[in-house]
Amino acid sequence: MICFDRDNNRFNFRIAGVAINNNKLLLHRLEKDDFWALPGGRNEFHEFSEKTLIREMQEEINEDIKVERLLWVVEDFFEFDNKNYHEISFYYLMNFINEGSDIFDEEEFFRMEGDTKIIFRWFELDDLINIELYPTFIKEKVVNLSNNIEHIMHIDGQ
């Protein structure tokens, strides 16, 4: 994984997917966390970012996806677990290949990644304003997806 620490700082290269179905956005969180994020994971060395998203969706929810297009390239700065993060992220619009998948049938579902329980949930786009979602810019950007790739520089908490 492309992630490293220097003193109290962490650099992270993350790839995330935006899945919208019936005006609902798929989010996930670890059972221990009190906030939501878009599903995805860390890029591996010598792995194209689209392949990272495909791999992560297979690993996390055992689903095949089609990566539609790159939405956002994000430089994000935030604090988490007593570390100062400098995160570079690629966010892709994605669709699930199996349109009959049971992930569309339930508002919330669970998966295990190793010993970690991950909670997935579909949220109405109109309700995003009421949930703890990071990075915070997602709440406004996802309801008006641009046809162009956007470069976003973001600091959470500001």
C-alpha positions as CSV (number, residue, x, y, z in Angstrom):
1,M,0.0,0.0,0.0
2,I,1.2,3.5,-0.8
3,C,1.1,4.9,2.7
4,F,3.9,6.0,4.9
5,D,4.6,7.9,8.1
6,R,7.0,10.5,9.0
7,D,6.9,11.6,12.7
8,N,3.2,12.5,13.3
9,N,2.4,12.8,9.6
10,R,1.0,10.2,7.3
11,F,0.9,10.3,3.5
12,N,-1.8,8.2,1.9
13,F,-2.7,7.5,-1.7
14,R,-6.4,6.4,-1.8
15,I,-8.8,5.4,-4.5
16,A,-12.5,5.7,-3.9
17,G,-15.7,4.9,-5.8
18,V,-18.9,6.8,-6.2
19,A,-21.8,4.4,-6.7
20,I,-25.3,6.0,-7.1
21,N,-28.4,3.8,-7.5
22,N,-32.0,5.1,-7.3
23,N,-30.8,8.5,-6.0
24,K,-28.9,6.8,-3.2
25,L,-25.1,6.9,-2.6
26,L,-23.2,3.9,-1.3
27,L,-21.0,4.7,1.8
28,H,-19.1,2.6,4.2
29,R,-17.5,2.8,7.6
30,L,-15.5,0.6,10.0
31,E,-17.6,-0.6,12.9
32,K,-15.4,1.4,15.3
33,D,-15.8,4.7,13.4
34,D,-18.5,7.3,13.8
35,F,-18.3,8.7,10.3
36,W,-18.9,7.6,6.8
37,A,-16.8,7.7,3.6
38,L,-16.9,6.5,0.0
39,P,-15.8,2.9,-0.4
40,G,-12.3,2.2,-1.7
41,G,-8.8,1.7,-0.5
42,R,-5.1,2.3,-0.9
43,N,-3.3,2.0,-4.1
44,E,-0.5,-0.6,-4.4
45,F,2.8,0.0,-6.0
46,H,2.7,-0.5,-9.8
47,E,-1.1,-0.7,-9.8
48,F,-3.2,1.6,-12.0
49,S,-5.7,3.4,-9.9
50,E,-8.8,2.0,-11.7
51,K,-7.4,-1.5,-10.9
52,T,-7.2,-0.5,-7.3
53,L,-10.9,0.3,-7.2
54,I,-11.8,-2.9,-9.0
55,R,-9.7,-4.9,-6.5
56,E,-11.0,-3.2,-3.5
57,M,-14.7,-3.8,-4.5
58,Q,-13.9,-7.4,-5.0
59,E,-12.1,-7.7,-1.6
60,E,-14.6,-5.7,0.4
61,I,-18.0,-6.7,-1.0
62,N,-17.2,-9.4,-3.5
63,E,-18.7,-7.4,-6.4
64,D,-17.4,-6.7,-9.9
65,I,-17.6,-3.1,-11.0
66,K,-17.2,-1.1,-14.1
67,V,-15.2,2.1,-13.7
68,E,-17.1,4.8,-15.7
69,R,-14.8,7.8,-15.4
70,L,-12.6,9.8,-13.1
71,L,-14.5,12.5,-11.2
72,W,-12.1,14.2,-8.8
73,V,-8.4,14.3,-8.1
74,V,-8.2,15.5,-4.5
75,E,-5.5,16.9,-2.3
76,D,-6.9,16.5,1.2
77,F,-5.4,17.5,4.6
78,F,-7.0,16.2,7.8
79,E,-6.4,14.8,11.3
80,F,-7.3,11.2,12.2
81,D,-6.1,8.8,14.9
82,N,-3.7,11.4,16.2
83,K,-1.9,11.8,12.8
84,N,-1.9,14.7,10.4
85,Y,-2.8,13.3,7.0
86,H,-1.7,14.4,3.6
87,E,-3.9,12.4,1.3
88,I,-4.0,12.3,-2.5
89,S,-7.1,10.6,-3.8
90,F,-8.7,9.7,-7.1
91,Y,-12.5,9.4,-7.1
92,Y,-14.2,7.4,-9.8
93,L,-17.8,7.0,-10.8
94,M,-18.5,3.3,-10.8
95,N,-21.3,0.9,-11.5
96,F,-21.9,-2.7,-10.4
97,I,-21.8,-5.2,-13.2
98,N,-24.3,-7.5,-11.6
99,E,-27.5,-5.4,-11.7
100,G,-29.3,-8.1,-9.8
101,S,-26.9,-8.1,-6.9
102,D,-28.3,-8.4,-3.4
103,I,-26.4,-5.2,-2.4
104,F,-29.2,-3.2,-4.0
105,D,-31.9,-5.0,-1.9
106,E,-30.7,-3.9,1.5
107,E,-30.3,-0.4,2.9
108,E,-27.4,-1.6,5.1
109,F,-25.2,-4.6,4.8
110,F,-22.0,-5.9,6.5
111,R,-18.8,-7.4,5.2
112,M,-15.6,-8.6,6.9
113,E,-12.1,-7.7,5.8
114,G,-9.9,-9.8,7.9
115,D,-11.0,-9.2,11.5
116,T,-12.5,-5.8,10.6
117,K,-16.3,-5.4,10.2
118,I,-17.2,-2.9,7.5
119,I,-20.7,-1.4,7.4
120,F,-22.1,-0.4,4.0
121,R,-25.2,1.7,3.6
122,W,-27.1,3.4,0.9
123,F,-28.0,7.0,1.7
124,E,-30.5,9.2,0.0
125,L,-28.6,12.0,-1.8
126,D,-30.9,14.6,-0.1
127,D,-29.9,13.2,3.3
128,L,-26.2,13.5,3.0
129,I,-26.2,16.9,4.6
130,N,-27.3,15.2,7.9
131,I,-24.6,12.6,8.2
132,E,-21.0,12.7,9.3
133,L,-19.3,12.2,5.9
134,Y,-15.6,12.7,5.1
135,P,-14.2,14.4,3.2
136,T,-16.9,16.9,3.7
137,F,-16.8,18.3,0.1
138,I,-18.5,15.1,-1.1
139,K,-21.9,16.2,0.2
140,E,-22.2,19.0,-2.3
141,K,-20.1,17.6,-5.2
142,V,-21.9,14.3,-5.5
143,V,-25.3,15.9,-6.0
144,N,-24.0,17.9,-9.0
145,L,-21.5,15.7,-10.8
146,S,-19.5,17.7,-13.3
147,N,-18.9,16.2,-16.8
148,N,-15.2,17.3,-16.3
149,I,-12.5,16.0,-14.1
150,E,-12.2,18.3,-11.1
151,H,-9.0,19.0,-9.1
152,I,-10.1,19.7,-5.5
153,M,-7.8,21.0,-2.7
154,H,-9.5,20.5,0.6
155,I,-8.8,20.9,4.3
156,D,-11.4,19.3,6.5
157,G,-12.4,21.5,9.4
158,Q,-12.0,24.7,7.5
